Amino acid sequence: MNRFVLAAILVLLTGCYFSDAALAQVPDTLSQGTDVFEYFQRPGPEGNRLRIIQSDSIRLKVNRQAEQNRFSQKKMQGFRVRIFFDNKQTARTESETIAMSFMAMYPHTAVYRIYENPYFKVTVGDFRTRSEAMRFMMEVRKTYPQAFITREAIAYPPL
């Protein structure tokens, strides 16, 4: 019993330590209101540049769509990996423990802990395609063998 309590405390402490790193993300170019074509033409980390040749109407339409996305709900249809799904009496504490342990192991992956009557669910990641979610699920199944893919409204992943 003491080992379990000690392990739970250790997981909570490491989760708190790594939570700041998980919250620090690279800012999305759409939220900054910059022209995406200008962003890609800036020098890269090694001084390399990308030259884009296209019609002005394409630039106008892409930037208009980016502006609409900036003011939208910031959601799109995508995929997540569900690592926990239960309705036992201990499901709430189990979901908290699983969410914290996952954050400690994968600090750069978003974790969503939700309650939909009568189930507690822990879902992770924001994936645009099923293949991205499948790749991540195969990695996660080593630790969470019951993991499966769900289709949900996800936050726009940074480009």
Sequence and secondary structure as in RCSB ss.txt:
>XXXX:A:sequence
MNRFVLAAILVLLTGCYFSDAALAQVPDTLSQGTDVFEYFQRPGPEGNRLRIIQSDSIRLKVNRQAEQNRFSQKK
MQGFRVRIFFDNKQTARTESETIAMSFMAMYPHTAVYRIYENPYFKVTVGDFRTRSEAMRFMMEVRKTYPQAFIT
REAIAYPPL
>XXXX:A:secstr
 HHHHHHHHHHHHHHHHHHHHHH     HHHHT  HHHHHHS  TTS        HHHHHHHHHHHHHHHTS SE
EEEEEEEEEEE STTHHHHHHHHHHHHHHH TTS EEEEEETTEEEEEEEEESSHHHHHHHHHHHTTT TT EEE
EEEEE    
